[in-house]
Amino acid sequence: MSSKTVTRVELADAIVREVGLTRQESGDLLDRMLEMIGKSLEHENEVKLSRFGNFVVRKKAARSGRNPKTGVEAKISARRVVTFKPSPMLKSKVEEAN
């Protein structure tokens, strides 16, 4: 995983190396895990991964905004967004890497 962006394929390859599963099994495992996280978030459940962080669905109210290019006012509709809050352990590891 030497590139700046880690891809799904690189994560699956890491599972092959670290766990010893086949490429097919590691890809299926990763797909299933991501699918489960996505479905939980679709149902507005919080996803907590200890020592990594929390994924939370937030509801944002409708509001008015402005097109930065033209300055024309526009209405921004209400929506749900996913936010991520890293764990203290992840924060410290990222900070140590600096």
C-alpha positions as CSV (number, residue, x, y, z in Angstrom):
1,M,0.0,0.0,0.0
2,S,2.5,2.5,-1.1
3,S,0.3,5.0,-3.0
4,K,-1.4,8.0,-1.3
5,T,-4.8,6.6,-2.0
6,V,-5.6,3.1,-0.7
7,T,-7.9,1.3,-3.1
8,R,-10.3,-1.6,-2.5
9,V,-8.0,-3.9,-4.4
10,E,-5.0,-2.9,-2.2
11,L,-7.1,-3.6,0.9
12,A,-8.1,-7.1,-0.5
13,D,-4.4,-7.8,-1.3
14,A,-3.5,-6.9,2.3
15,I,-6.1,-9.3,3.6
16,V,-4.5,-12.0,1.4
17,R,-1.0,-11.3,2.8
18,E,-2.0,-10.8,6.4
19,V,-4.8,-13.4,6.9
20,G,-3.9,-16.0,4.2
21,L,-7.3,-16.1,2.5
22,T,-7.5,-16.5,-1.3
23,R,-8.0,-13.4,-3.5
24,Q,-11.6,-14.3,-4.1
25,E,-12.3,-14.9,-0.4
26,S,-10.6,-11.6,0.7
27,G,-12.5,-9.6,-2.0
28,D,-15.8,-11.2,-0.9
29,L,-15.0,-10.5,2.8
30,L,-14.2,-6.9,2.1
31,D,-17.3,-6.4,-0.1
32,R,-19.5,-8.0,2.6
33,M,-18.0,-5.8,5.3
34,L,-18.5,-2.6,3.3
35,E,-22.0,-3.7,2.4
36,M,-22.9,-4.2,6.1
37,I,-21.5,-0.8,7.1
38,G,-23.5,0.8,4.2
39,K,-26.7,-0.9,5.1
40,S,-26.4,0.1,8.8
41,L,-25.8,3.7,7.7
42,E,-28.8,3.6,5.3
43,H,-31.0,2.7,8.3
44,E,-29.4,5.6,10.3
45,N,-27.6,3.3,12.7
46,E,-24.2,4.5,14.1
47,V,-21.3,2.3,13.1
48,K,-18.6,2.0,15.8
49,L,-15.3,0.4,14.9
50,S,-13.2,0.3,18.1
51,R,-9.7,1.7,17.8
52,F,-10.7,3.2,14.4
53,G,-13.7,5.5,14.8
54,N,-17.4,6.1,14.4
55,F,-19.5,6.6,11.3
56,V,-22.7,8.6,12.0
57,V,-25.6,9.7,9.8
58,R,-26.5,13.4,10.4
59,K,-29.6,15.1,9.2
60,K,-29.0,18.6,7.8
61,A,-31.9,21.0,7.5
62,A,-32.8,22.9,4.4
63,R,-31.1,26.2,4.1
64,S,-30.3,29.0,1.7
65,G,-26.9,29.3,0.1
66,R,-25.1,31.2,-2.6
67,N,-23.5,30.1,-5.9
68,P,-19.9,31.2,-5.3
69,K,-19.4,32.0,-9.0
70,T,-22.4,34.1,-9.7
71,G,-23.6,35.1,-6.2
72,V,-27.1,34.0,-7.0
73,E,-29.0,32.8,-3.9
74,A,-30.0,29.1,-4.1
75,K,-32.0,26.8,-1.8
76,I,-30.1,23.8,-0.5
77,S,-32.5,21.0,0.3
78,A,-32.6,18.9,3.5
79,R,-30.4,15.9,3.3
80,R,-28.7,13.1,5.3
81,V,-24.9,13.0,5.4
82,V,-22.4,10.5,6.8
83,T,-19.7,11.9,9.2
84,F,-16.7,10.2,10.6
85,K,-15.2,10.8,14.0
86,P,-11.8,9.1,14.4
87,S,-10.9,7.4,17.7
88,P,-8.3,8.9,19.9
89,M,-6.0,6.0,19.0
90,L,-6.3,6.7,15.3
91,K,-5.8,10.4,15.9
92,S,-2.6,9.8,17.8
93,K,-1.2,7.4,15.1
94,V,-1.9,9.9,12.4
95,E,-0.2,12.6,14.5
96,E,2.8,10.4,15.2
97,A,3.2,9.9,11.5
98,N,4.0,13.6,11.0
